[in-house]
Amino acid sequence: MRIPHSINPSTLVEYSPSPESLDLVGEDQRKIISENFDWNKDHCPTLIHFCLKAIAKNFEKKPIFDELPCEDKDQLLEIIPTDLPLEQAIPFIHDEYYWKRRYEAHFKTITRRKPKSWTWKNLYLERHLQKLVEEAQPQYSDEENMGDILDLCSPYVSRLIVTQLQLWQPPLNMDKEDYPEIFPVDHINFLYILRKLCTVTEFDLVFGMNDVSEKFDWNMFKVTVLDCQRLGKALLELKNLEILRIHRSRLGNEHCQALMQNLIKNKSLLELDLSNCEIGDQGALCVAKFLAGHPSLKILNLANNRIGKIGAEGLGFTLLLPSCAQIHTLVLKLNPLGKDGAMGIMRGIVRCSIPLELSMAGCDLEGDTPVKIGQMIRINDTLEKLDLSNNWFGADGGTYVVEALNENYTLQWLDMRETDITSNQQQTIKSYLFRNRRLKAQEDKSTSRSCMNEESFVTDIIYRKSEQKPYILSAFDE
């Protein structure tokens, strides 16, 4: 007996009899055993079964699906090949079970977080495009020949994640005498790809290669200015782009400048992640210029980018500009900011209401920086999360932070791990943070109550008007 895939496997487990019930009196005399689903395993399959097998076998030549009854469609989805050409599978098959089978057959488990509104069809086509882009050979200009498959997949792809890009290799039909003395380092041109994917809202890119083994070469991880110029122009084709990550790449300040020349025209970005690159101070100034005129950016991640005093001062100055994006999160961890760089950031923070979350973990904060941080915590009244872990504070620095937190009622999270403060200071900091969270919860609760009262007041006005009363009764009157 065939169990349709639409039935949850847990249901079969629940309906299976327990060992104790099978030992009851009279069980061995039952003629009809309803829980036995293998009762017809020795029977000859039906003609419908053979017809469906023939349809599945010849589906590529003659696709028949919509004409079948629902129960036959369910059975066909269980046996149809998972290697059908996408030109047939995408328009004909929309059932999630088939795309789940296809995903598990080609990519096994899901290795990335799933977006909010996801389907198996979307997941499969996103991974398929990722594989195509990652295997595209720049010497053959493979990206220029992807137009047809990109048009097919575009409506179902909202996220493109690229974890590697192939390096230029001599074409197979090129003689060794014609090999260039220095191989080109440029990668594929994303303009041909992104102009077709108009629905993409998240783009994640890493310049490099995976699993190179003994073929390792530093050229595999190089990035050219031409790559960034092309990428910047290509990103302008994504009108709905909200999340951009270009990370774990050898992206220097000249690359950042080339990228920002075009990216500065973007108006839809919500998150920019350039973490674990090498943009340095000059690259940080380019990002500050981008930040100064962007209308919607909320998250900026510049972790581990060799940003020092000049870059931090540029970012801090930008936060004060009226045209600066109202960012929510600023991540500067693992940058050698030092005292001067931290001061450049904090000068801006104490004079404006952004950001709400700041990370300066592992930023080489030495000298009297803890004193300045304490002053910043005492003055600032908007910061909610602050990460200062892996910086040297000591007992004296911890004292300044504790005294400042006593006067701060907005900071709710403070990471002071690996700062060498005392355990008593850690407990005191936790108590102040719990106090601030309780105050925040009470404030949110009172705000929600006031909103409900306003709604009831408006409702009462509408109700009284409907009765044509000459007065308005407040919701607070008896």
C-alpha positions in Angstrom: 0.0 0.0 0.0 1.5 3.3 -1.1 1.5 6.0 1.6 1.2 9.5 -0.1 3.9 12.0 0.7 1.3 14.4 1.8 0.8 12.3 5.0 3.1 13.2 7.8 5.4 10.3 8.7 4.7 11.0 12.4 1.1 10.1 11.8 2.0 6.6 10.8 4.1 6.3 14.0 1.1 7.4 16.1 -1.2 4.9 14.5 1.1 1.9 14.8 0.1 -0.5 17.6 2.1 -0.8 20.7 3.8 -4.2 21.6 1.5 -4.6 24.5 -1.6 -4.3 22.4 -0.3 -7.0 20.0 -0.2 -9.5 22.9 -3.8 -9.1 23.8 -6.2 -12.0 23.6 -7.7 -12.5 20.2 -5.1 -10.5 18.3 -3.8 -13.6 16.5 -7.3 -14.4 15.3 -8.0 -11.1 13.5 -8.7 -11.5 9.8 -8.6 -7.8 8.9 -5.4 -6.1 10.1 -6.1 -2.4 9.3 -2.6 -1.2 10.5 -0.8 -3.5 8.1 0.2 -1.2 5.2 2.1 -4.0 3.4 -1.0 -6.2 2.7 -0.8 -5.8 -1.0 3.0 -5.9 -1.6 2.7 -9.2 -3.5 -0.2 -8.0 -5.7 0.3 -7.0 -9.2 0.6 -3.1 -9.6 -2.3 -1.4 -11.2 -2.3 -0.1 -14.8 -2.3 3.5 -13.4 1.0 2.7 -11.7 2.6 1.6 -15.0 1.2 4.6 -16.8 2.7 7.0 -14.3 6.1 5.3 -14.5 6.0 5.7 -18.3 5.0 9.4 -17.9 7.9 10.0 -15.5 10.4 8.2 -17.7 9.4 10.2 -20.8 8.6 13.5 -19.0 11.5 15.3 -20.6 10.2 14.5 -24.1 6.5 14.9 -23.4 5.6 16.6 -20.1 2.2 15.6 -18.9 1.2 17.0 -15.5 -1.7 19.4 -15.3 -4.0 17.0 -17.1 -3.7 14.3 -14.4 -6.0 13.9 -11.4 -4.7 15.1 -8.0 -3.9 11.7 -6.6 -2.0 10.7 -9.7 0.0 14.0 -9.5 1.0 13.2 -6.0 2.3 9.8 -7.1 4.1 11.2 -10.1 5.9 13.8 -8.0 7.4 10.9 -6.0 8.9 9.2 -9.0 9.6 11.9 -11.5 13.4 12.4 -12.1 15.2 15.1 -10.2 17.5 15.9 -13.0 14.9 17.3 -15.4 16.1 20.4 -17.4 15.1 23.6 -15.6 13.4 24.8 -18.8 10.8 22.1 -18.2 10.8 21.8 -14.4 10.3 25.5 -13.6 7.2 26.3 -15.6 5.5 22.9 -15.2 6.2 21.8 -11.6 5.3 24.1 -8.6 4.8 21.5 -6.0 7.2 21.9 -3.0 7.7 18.1 -2.6 9.4 17.8 -5.9 11.7 20.7 -5.3 12.6 19.3 -1.9 13.5 16.0 -3.5 15.6 17.9 -6.1 17.4 20.0 -3.5 18.3 17.0 -1.3 19.5 15.1 -4.3 21.8 17.8 -5.5 22.8 19.8 -2.4 22.0 17.5 0.5 21.4 19.7 3.7 20.7 23.4 4.0 23.9 25.2 5.0 22.6 28.8 5.0 19.9 30.5 7.1 16.5 30.4 5.4 14.8 33.7 4.6 11.4 34.5 6.1 9.3 33.7 3.1 11.1 30.7 1.7 10.1 27.8 -0.5 12.0 24.8 -1.6 11.8 26.0 -5.2 13.4 29.3 -4.2 16.1 27.6 -2.2 17.0 25.2 -5.0 17.2 27.9 -7.7 19.3 30.2 -5.5 21.8 27.4 -4.9 21.8 26.4 -8.5 22.6 30.0 -9.6 25.3 30.1 -6.9 26.9 27.1 -8.4 26.7 28.5 -11.9 28.4 31.8 -10.8 31.0 30.1 -8.7 32.0 27.7 -11.6 31.9 30.4 -14.3 35.2 30.6 -16.2 36.4 34.2 -16.9 38.6 33.0 -19.8 35.5 31.9 -21.7 33.3 34.8 -20.6 30.7 32.3 -19.3 28.7 35.0 -17.6 27.7 36.4 -21.0 26.0 33.1 -22.0 23.8 32.8 -18.8 20.9 35.0 -20.1 18.4 32.2 -20.7 18.8 30.4 -17.4 18.9 33.8 -15.5 15.6 34.8 -17.1 14.0 31.5 -16.0 15.3 31.7 -12.4 14.9 35.5 -11.8 11.3 35.5 -10.4 12.3 33.0 -7.8 15.7 34.4 -6.6 15.8 37.0 -3.9 19.2 36.2 -2.5 22.5 35.5 -4.3 25.4 34.2 -2.2 28.8 33.7 -3.9 31.6 32.1 -1.8 34.2 31.9 -4.5 35.2 33.1 -8.0 37.3 31.2 -10.5 40.7 32.4 -11.5 41.6 33.0 -15.2 43.2 29.9 -16.8 44.5 29.5 -20.3 41.8 28.2 -22.6 42.1 24.6 -23.8 42.4 25.6 -27.4 45.3 28.1 -26.7 48.8 27.0 -27.6 51.4 27.3 -24.9 53.4 29.7 -27.0 50.4 32.1 -26.9 50.2 32.1 -23.1 50.5 35.6 -21.6 53.6 36.2 -19.5 51.4 37.3 -16.6 47.9 35.8 -16.3 45.0 38.3 -15.9 43.6 38.5 -12.4 40.2 40.0 -13.3 37.2 37.9 -12.5 33.8 37.5 -14.3 31.8 40.6 -15.0 28.7 40.7 -12.7 26.9 43.2 -14.9 25.7 40.4 -17.2 24.4 38.5 -14.2 22.8 41.1 -11.9 21.0 43.0 -14.7 18.8 39.9 -15.1 18.2 39.3 -11.4 15.9 42.3 -10.7 14.3 40.7 -7.6 17.5 40.2 -5.6 17.4 41.9 -2.3 20.5 40.3 -0.7 23.9 39.9 -2.3 26.8 38.2 -0.6 30.2 38.0 -2.3 33.7 36.7 -1.4 36.7 37.2 -3.7 38.7 34.0 -3.4 38.6 30.2 -4.0 37.7 27.2 -1.9 39.3 23.8 -1.6 42.3 24.7 -3.7 44.5 22.0 -2.0 48.0 21.9 -3.6 47.1 24.3 -6.4 47.2 27.2 -3.9 48.4 30.5 -5.3 48.1 34.0 -3.9 46.6 35.2 -7.2 43.5 33.2 -6.4 42.6 35.8 -3.7 43.6 39.0 -5.5 41.0 41.7 -6.4 41.5 44.2 -9.2 40.2 47.8 -9.4 38.4 46.8 -12.6 36.6 44.1 -10.7 35.2 46.7 -8.2 34.3 49.2 -11.0 32.3 46.5 -12.8 30.7 45.3 -9.6 29.7 48.9 -8.6 28.0 49.4 -11.9 26.3 46.0 -11.7 25.0 46.7 -8.2 23.1 49.7 -9.6 21.0 47.2 -11.6 19.6 45.8 -8.3 16.9 48.4 -7.6 15.6 46.5 -4.6 19.0 45.7 -3.0 18.8 45.8 0.8 21.7 43.8 2.1 25.2 43.9 0.5 28.1 41.9 1.9 31.6 41.9 0.4 33.7 40.3 3.0 36.7 38.1 3.6 38.4 39.6 0.6 41.6 41.5 -0.1 39.7 44.7 -0.7 42.0 47.7 -0.3 41.4 51.4 -0.2 41.7 51.8 -4.0 39.2 49.0 -4.5 36.8 50.6 -1.9 37.0 53.9 -3.8 36.2 52.3 -7.1 33.3 50.5 -5.5 31.9 53.5 -3.8 32.0 55.7 -6.9 28.9 53.8 -8.2 27.5 52.5 -5.0 27.0 56.0 -3.7 24.1 56.3 -6.2 22.2 53.5 -4.4 19.3 54.6 -2.3 17.7 51.3 -1.1 20.5 49.7 0.9 19.8 48.8 4.6 22.9 46.8 5.5 26.5 47.2 4.3 29.0 44.6 5.4 32.7 45.1 4.4 34.1 43.1 7.3 37.5 41.3 7.2 38.9 43.3 4.3 41.8 45.8 4.1 40.2 49.1 3.3 42.2 51.0 5.9 41.8 54.7 6.7 41.3 56.0 3.2 38.7 53.3 2.5 36.9 54.2 5.7 36.7 57.8 4.5 35.1 56.6 1.3 32.5 54.7 3.3 32.0 57.8 5.4 31.2 59.8 2.2 28.7 57.1 1.3 27.2 57.2 4.7 26.9 61.0 4.6 24.3 61.0 1.8 22.5 57.7 2.2 18.8 57.9 3.1 18.1 54.4 4.5 21.3 52.6 5.7 20.8 51.0 9.2 23.7 48.6 9.7 27.4 49.3 8.9 29.9 46.5 9.5 33.6 47.5 9.1 35.1 44.9 11.4 38.8 44.0 10.9 39.7 46.5 8.3 42.9 48.1 9.6 41.0 51.4 10.4 43.0 53.7 12.6 42.7 57.3 13.8 42.0 59.1 10.5 39.3 56.7 9.4 37.6 56.7 12.8 37.6 60.5 13.0 36.1 60.6 9.5 33.3 58.2 10.5 32.7 60.2 13.8 32.5 63.5 11.9 30.0 62.0 9.4 27.7 60.9 12.3 27.2 64.6 13.1 26.1 65.6 9.6 22.4 66.3 9.2 22.4 64.3 6.0 24.0 61.2 7.6 22.1 58.0 7.5 20.2 57.1 10.7 22.2 54.0 11.3 21.2 51.6 14.0 24.3 49.5 14.3 28.0 50.4 13.8 30.6 47.6 14.1 34.3 48.6 14.3 35.7 45.6 16.2 39.2 44.3 15.5 40.4 47.6 14.1 43.5 49.2 15.6 41.6 52.4 16.6 43.7 53.1 19.7 42.9 56.0 21.9 42.7 58.6 19.2 40.5 56.5 16.9 38.1 55.7 19.8 38.0 59.4 20.7 37.1 60.3 17.1 34.1 58.0 17.3 33.0 59.0 20.7 33.1 62.7 19.9 30.4 62.1 17.3 28.4 59.8 19.5 28.0 62.2 22.4 26.7 64.9 20.1 24.1 62.9 18.1 21.4 60.2 18.6 23.0 57.5 16.5 23.9 54.7 16.5 22.0 52.6 19.0 24.5 49.7 18.9 28.3 50.1 18.8 31.1 47.5 18.8 34.7 48.4 19.6 35.9 45.0 20.7 39.6 44.3 20.3 40.4 47.8 19.2 43.6 48.4 21.2 42.1 50.9 23.6 45.0 51.9 25.8 46.0 54.7 28.2 43.2 56.7 29.7 40.7 55.5 27.1 38.6 53.9 29.9 38.2 57.4 31.5 36.9 58.8 28.2 34.6 55.8 27.7 33.2 56.4 31.1 32.5 60.1 30.3 30.9 59.0 27.0 28.6 56.6 28.8 27.7 59.2 31.4 26.8 61.8 28.7 25.2 59.7 26.0 21.5 59.0 26.4 20.7 56.9 23.3 23.2 54.1 23.1 21.6 50.7 24.0 24.3 48.1 23.2 28.0 48.6 23.6 30.7 46.0 23.0 34.1 46.8 24.6 35.4 43.2 25.1 39.1 42.2 24.6 40.4 45.7 25.6 42.6 46.4 28.6 40.6 48.2 31.3 41.8 46.8 34.6 40.3 47.5 38.0 40.8 51.3 37.6 39.1 51.3 34.2 36.3 49.2 35.5 35.7 51.8 38.3 35.2 54.5 35.7 32.7 52.4 33.8 30.7 51.4 37.0 30.5 55.1 38.1 29.3 56.1 34.7 26.7 53.4 34.5 25.2 54.6 37.8 24.1 57.7 36.0 23.2 56.1 32.6 19.6 54.7 32.3 19.6 53.8 28.6 22.4 51.3 28.1 21.0 47.8 28.3 23.8 45.6 27.1 27.5 46.0 27.8 30.1 43.4 26.9 33.1 43.7 29.2 34.6 40.2 28.7 38.4 39.9 28.8 38.9 43.4 30.0 40.5 42.3 33.4 37.9 44.1 35.5 37.1 42.6 38.9 34.3 40.1 39.5 32.6 42.6 41.9 32.7 45.2 39.1 31.1 42.7 36.7 28.3 42.0 39.1 27.7 45.7 39.7 27.6 46.3 35.9 25.1 43.5 35.5 22.8 45.0 38.2 22.8 48.4 36.5 22.1 46.8 33.1 19.2 44.8 34.6 17.9 48.1 36.1 18.0 49.8 32.7 16.2 46.8 31.0 13.4 46.9 33.6 13.0 50.7 33.1 12.9 50.1 29.3 10.3 47.4 29.7 8.1 49.6 31.9 8.5 52.5 29.4 7.4 50.2 26.5 4.5 48.9 28.6 3.3 52.4 29.4 3.7 53.5 25.8 1.6 50.6 24.6 -1.1 51.4 27.2 -1.2 55.0 26.1 -1.6 53.9 22.5 -4.5 51.6 23.5 -6.2 54.5 25.5 -5.9 56.7 22.4 -7.5 54.0 20.3 -10.3 53.6 22.7 -10.8 57.3 22.9 -11.1 57.6 19.1 -13.4 54.6 19.1 -15.7 56.2 21.7 -15.8 59.4 19.6 -16.9 57.5 16.5 -19.5 55.5 18.6 -21.0 58.7 20.0 -21.1 60.4 16.6 -22.9 57.4 15.2 -25.6 57.9 18.0 -25.7 61.6 17.0 -25.0 62.8 20.5 -24.3 66.5 21.0 -21.3 65.8 23.2 -18.1 63.6 23.2 -17.6 61.2 26.1 -14.0 60.5 26.9 -12.8 56.9 27.5 -11.6 58.0 30.9 -15.1 59.2 32.0 -17.4 57.0 34.0 
